[in-house]
Amino acid sequence: MQTFLLYPEWFEGDRIPERFVVSAELRKRLREWNQVWETVLDPVTEMRWPDPQIGRTWIAEGEQLVADLQAELGPGLSVVGDFVRYAPAAQVVGSAHERA
């Protein structure tokens, strides 16, 4: 069985290869989800959500996208999310010196 990893990345186009038949609505949601990663988390300057709730919402949407993508692609392909490292709980909140 083939595996499709869903993770955010820098790109201007469609996240899903054309050979996969996926609805226009799901493709749109995937682009919007990725755009939040690019513009709100902005991992180039600093990997920190401006508000942890935004990050939790983004993770939840990613999990829903994995489920929806799996439903549309069917059982012949395994869809796996690879974005938990961007969860707010995984963020380092200052150094020990800054917290003292």
Sequence and secondary structure as in RCSB ss.txt:
>XXXX:A:sequence
MQTFLLYPEWFEGDRIPERFVVSAELRKRLREWNQVWETVLDPVTEMRWPDPQIGRTWIAEGEQLVADLQAELGP
GLSVVGDFVRYAPAAQVVGSAHERA
>XXXX:A:secstr
 EEEEE     SS SS TTS   HHHHHHHHHHHHHIIIII TTT    SSHHHHHHHHHHHHHHHHHHHHHH T
TEEEEE  GGGSGGGS  S HHHH 
